[in-house]
Structure formats: structure tokens, C-alpha cells
Amino acid sequence: MMLIPAHHFRDIERKPEYLQPEKCIPPPHPRPAGTMWFIRDGCGIACAIVTWFLVLYAEFVVLFVMLIPSRDYVYSVINGLVFNLLAFLALASHCRAMLTDPGAVPKGNATKEFIESLQLKPGQVVYKCPKCCSIKPDRAHHCSVCKRCIRKMDHHCPWVNNCVGENNQKYFVLFTMYIALISLHALIMVGFHFLHCFEEDWTNLLQAYGLTREETAEARISLHEIKQPLKVSSTECSSFSPPTTVILLILLCFEGLLFLIFTSVMFGTQVHSICTDETGIERLQRKKQRRERRGSWKSVKETFGGDFSLNWFNPFSGPCHPKPLSDRDWVRQVSSVSDTENTETTTTTTEEPSEEPKNEDFVELVDE
């Protein structure tokens, strides 16, 4: 990317005509405060539906295949309460992550009047996004799916049909954590269920013949030698037939193992991003941009909503609400040409060409 010295634009960077603001028309009907945020993306909606279906499938198998048929009442009640609570928190976190504004920059605010109101001084620049016609504050990036610039955008996740940004990162972290927990819980229960049922069926089979394990080994009894098949009830293990039960449990194991690995990795990367105060996009651009980072504990408190408490794990409790953007937040300072060369960014306030493939403003990360 060609570097343009800052002083070449000191005479024109304060002129709003340089940004062609006449091309930016604000939406005729801006969204009122409190309006539900929802992205109309076919792929994202399908992924969100699949997410709910998989959680409900796990709920069905855990309740009707493993817990309800069990004769251990205490075991069923405890595990049922724990699993249902985690599933409810996971789905609630998913809804909050999907329906919360991630921190969208006002669309179409790059107008002549707004640029003039900023009263730019020498050494100050503003950046305009040519796709959504918005003045981009620091750490904002454009998402081609949401068609908006998002503050502190980490990536666009199709599983929640939304960007992960400043306002909903907490809900996304909780969603990945609770999905990982219910996946681990389901795998543990499936393991105990297999061991319990196999041992119980084998014991019932031996008791039906009136033999002990040692006597069976000595007699070498084979079921193929029995003319009349032995009927051993399996209602204690499942209310479904044995083949159906095995298929349902195998599918649950595959689902649980897959999502345990995936969500655990996502949870770890999100926690690392919060602690280092560096989003996924900023991590990819680390060599190109240098900025001052906040302390890790301060970043964690801002993301989860204050000092440590149970509200950190509550999807119905929001993060610390950021202060409304002031005029100073829209402006970026360039102190000298050397600073510009170190950061490897242009210091013009002009519209950045959309055909540039490595433009920082249009980087987009998608969960696979």
C-alpha cells in the first residue's frame, strides 16, 4: 500500500467536500432505540436453526433415552436439572448474541454537516467506509454480511447469525462455554449409560441361566446354541428398542464430541482476545497497526459487566454499556509522518478504494 505523508493533506483534510459527502444519504427512517437487532441472512438463519435443533436433539436423548427410564431416581433428577439448566443458559446466550446490536456504527453519517461539525484540526483525520457510507471510529471494521461497520468487531459467526462485537461478545463467550459444558455432560452420561446397561444386561442374562460368571466361563455357553431365545427386559436402560437406542446414543456422542472441541477452541480464543484486548481482526493486522492496549482485568470487567459476580455467567445481564461516541471518537490523530510510516496506514480522509483486497476496513472472519 502506498504511504502518503500526512502533511500533504493538511490543507484539504478539513474540507468535507474531499469525502464526497453528497453521496452519503442517511436512512430516511432510522431505527428507534431499543429495536430488536436481527440480520436477514439465509445462511445465518439456517445455522441458527440447526444449532437449536442439535441442542433439542441432545435434550431428547438425554431425557427420554437415558434419564427417565433409569431406576436411580436421584441420579436422574440431579443430572436432569443440571443438563436442562445448562441447555437453557446456552439457548438464552445464543438468543442474546443473535438479537443484540454488536456495536453498529450509525449508517450514512458521513454527511457534509456531520463532517463540518467535527471541526478537524491539522494532524487529525477521519476514515469513511465507502460501503456503508459511515465515518469509522477507531477499532471499527466493516462486515459484508451485516452491511455495517461494527465497533471492536472480532468476526462474523453464522452460528449466531450476527457479528461478535463490542456489545454482544459476552453473550457469545457464554454461549460457547455452556455448549461445551452440556456436550461434556452428555458424553459423560452416555459413557455411564453404556457401562451400566451392558453390565446389567449381562448380569440378567447369567441370572436367567442360574450361573455365575465363573461358571459361565467354564461351561462356555453360547447363545447360538440356545434354541429358544432368551427374553431379557431392557426397559430399565431405555424405552426404545436396543438398535434404536444404540443409534441415538452414537449420534449424541458424535455431536457432543464435535461441539465440545469446536466450542472449547472458540471459548479459549475469545477469552484470550478479551484478556489481551485484541480482536481477531486486530490480531491478523498486528504487524500493520500498533496501538495502546488496556489492562487485561479492565478489559474483562468491561466485557462481562463490572467486578466479578454471578452476573458474569448470566446471559440476561449485559456488559458495561459503552459511553456514546463523542466527536473525539470519530477523529484519529496523526502526529507526524514518522508515526504514519510506522503504522503503515494512509493519513488521508478520503474514501478508501473498495477494490483493494488488503484494505483493513473490509477484513471479515467467518466461523467454519
Secondary structure by P-SEA (a helix, b strand, c coil): cbbbbccccccccccccccccccccccccccccccbbbbbcaaaaaaaaaaaaaaaaaaaaacccccccccaaaaaaaaaaaaaaaaaaaaaaaaaaaaccccccccccccaaaaaaacccccbbbbbcccccccccccbbbbcccccccccccccccccccccccccaaaaaaaaaaaaaaaaaaaaaaaaaaaaaaaaaaaaaaaaacccaaaaaaaccccccccbbbbbbccccccccaaaaaaaaaaaaaaaaaaaaaaaaaaaaaaaaaaacccaaaaaacccbbbbbccaaaaaaaaaccccccccccccccccccccccccccbbbbccaaaaaaaccccccccccccccccccccccccc
